[in-house]
Amino acid sequence: MSPHHPPITISDVEVIDASPRFDLIEICERCGVDQALIIAMVSYGIVEPHNDYKVPEQWLFIASDLLRLQKALRLKRDLSLNLSGLAFALDLLDEVNTLRQDINQLQHFIKTMQQE
Amino acid sequence: MEFKDYYKILGIKDNATTDEIKKAYRKLARKYHPDVSKEDNAENRFKEVGEAYEVLKDPGKRAEYDQLKQLGARGRDGSFQPPPNWQSASHFHETFNGDSQFSDFFEAIFGQQGSARRHYSSQGFQQTIKMRGDDVHHRIGLFLEEAYKGCLRTLQFQVPEADNQGLITHRTKTLNVKIPAGVTQGQHIRLKGQGAPGIGGGPNGDLFLEIELAPHPLFHAEGKDIFLSVPVTPWEAALGSAITIPTLGGKVSLIIPAGAQSGQRFRLKERGLPGTPPGNQYAILQLAQPAHHSDKAKALYQQLAQEESHFNPRQKLGV
């Protein structure tokens, strides 16, 4: 049985805004993959660097790009997807998410209309 | 411990072929992948399916499992005990990059030492491998009021942890996190070093929290801006008036100018979510009137209709 661990209190958190802050080296380290794979994933449009496209050393990514890459790598590993299929799946997932949000909002709207 | 019927988990017959097993696994992995699935309990189902496939795809392990299924003692409550002196023949080793967490049942069958628990530091391993811990992601749902004021959130989740021998176990970690005021939908909060532990002296991963705002009955948030639909009567819009409307920070007075139109937006500066700069609240007018009018009111409307008969609201419709 695991010993009792007291809760850790964190009162100083970092809110990550939308500014690009992760370079290619850090992205690779956090994803545990080689640069070549990230470069290939960029070439398939899985994420877009937020500055000069031609020089990978200068690429910068935002926090949601990092999440997207990590999610992409999990999907690639668990479902044995190739990069083209992966890019396609992610695009469809994005679309599904947007549609779900729209549906939620519409349902909410309909509900308030009915109440009135 | 609970007996796991791997065949049932994959939805296949006991005599399924390797191809059938593979096919069933692939289908369920797509269905329950935690990054894709919206099913309840998807993560556990995905792990279960992965564990079942790990055993059944390998003819050696499958044979052992089948044997156990026949021989294993079952308690009255359905609990399962492997036969005494049971030892797995397959020296199963989980691959290093795998992230799965197998059940007690699996470990009882295929052994603790050589199986699901990963050795990170056996015999000089620690000196050669130095790896950053994985980043961990969670979503946290907040009410708009909480996003406005900031709040304290207690988070509990399972984290892998290396013990003295370098074995990876999982424990529950509790964090009390102060969410600052003014976070917005989809924004991320990073807690440095609170992700998975580093290996061989590597740094810990970070914990990323993605903010998910619950739909609010009145307000609708876009970034830091807050939108509110405000019903007004035709006479309030026509004559202008001072009305009271809610904001996240409390009630405020809004001056409606005479001749205001339905759909017109009024900006209440810096009444949105706080920050630098803070967001605004937008009040959108919506004309509302009683469903039934008194005879006197009807007479007044008739008077109004005569007075403003020159106005054609459907001019743009070409009629």
Interface residues (C-beta under 8 A of the other chain):
Chain A: S2 H5 P6 P7 I8 T9 I10 S11 D12 V13 E14 V15 I16 D17 E29 R30 G32 A63 S64 L66 L67 Q70 K71 R74 L75 R77 D78 L79 L93 R100 N104 Q105 H108 T112
Chain B: R26 A29 R30 H33 D35 V36 K38 F46 G50 N97 M131 R132 D134 D135 H137 T154 T169 R171 T172 K173 T174 L175 N176 V177 K178 I179 P180 V183 G186 Q187 H188 I189 R190 L191 K192 Q194 G205 F208 E210 P215 P217 H220
